[in-house]
Amino acid sequence: ALPLTGDPHDYDPLLDRVGDARLVLLGEASHGTHEFYRERARITKRLIEERGFAAVAIEGDWPDAYRVNRFVRGAGSDLDAEESLRGFRRFPTWMWRNADVLDFVGWVRAHNDGLPSASQVGFFGLDLYSLGASMEAVIGYLDEHDPAAAARARRRYECLQPYSGESTEYGRAVLLGVSASCRRHVFEQLVDLRRRAADYRRPDGAGAEDEYFSAEQNAVLVGDAEEYYRTMLGDAATSWNLRDRHMADTLDHLVAHLDRHDGAGRVVVWEHNSHIGDARATEMG
C-alpha cells in the first residue's frame, strides 16, 4: 500500500508496474464516488500521455459512449463535453454524467485536438443494457448506407420493439409464453450486416471503418442483450456471466479494431471491482 499525497509522482510505482501491458483495469468499490473517479482519471491521463494508451472503455452502454467518442475525436454534432454526455439517460445517470467524467472528457478532447486521427484517444462502452438504442443505431446506420437493408432490419427488430423501453419485460413475456423468442431474428440481422462489411467499409477509409465497427457492435449487443434479458429472470449467475462475457468480448473486439486501425490497441478499462477484480472476493462469488 502506498499513500496518496497529491504529489504528481504518487502513481510512479503503479506506472512502473504497468510496463508494456496492453490492458489496465481500474476499478471502483462504489459507483459515482468522487474520489475514486478523480484518482482513476489522474492515472488514466498519465497512461495516455506517458504510455500511449489509445482508448478508455467504461461500464456503460456502447451507443451512449460512442457519442462521447465522436466528440473527443472532433466529430459528431455536440458542441461541448456536457452535451456529449447527454446520451447517458439510463439510471443511474450520475454514474457517468458527473463532474469528474465531464472534466475528463473535456481533457481528452483537448488532448486529441491537433493530433492525426490515428493518434487520437477513443472513448467506448462495454455494457449491454442499450437494447432499444442499439437497434435504433443499427437501423440509422443502414438508412444512411443501405436503405433496403434498413427495411430488413426494421422487420427483424419488430419482435423486440415492444420491449425496447422496458427490456426486462421481454424476459418475463418469453417466460410466460406471451412472446416467442426473438433470437433468430436478431442473429439473422447480424449475419446480414457482416456479409456486407466490405462494401460498408469501402467509401472513405478509416472513417467508414469506424462507423461500420460501431454498427456491428450495436448489432452484436442486440443479440447478447436479447439473451441476457431472456435469461435474467432465471438463474442470476447465468445472466451475470452472460453480461460479463459480453463486456470481455467487446473489449477483445475493440483491441483488435484499434490494432487494425491505429496499431495501438492499449486500453484502460473503468468498471466496478466486481467485474474487473476477482469476483470470488465479492458478493458475486
Disulfide bonds with the S-S distance in Angstrom:
Cys159-Cys182 1.84
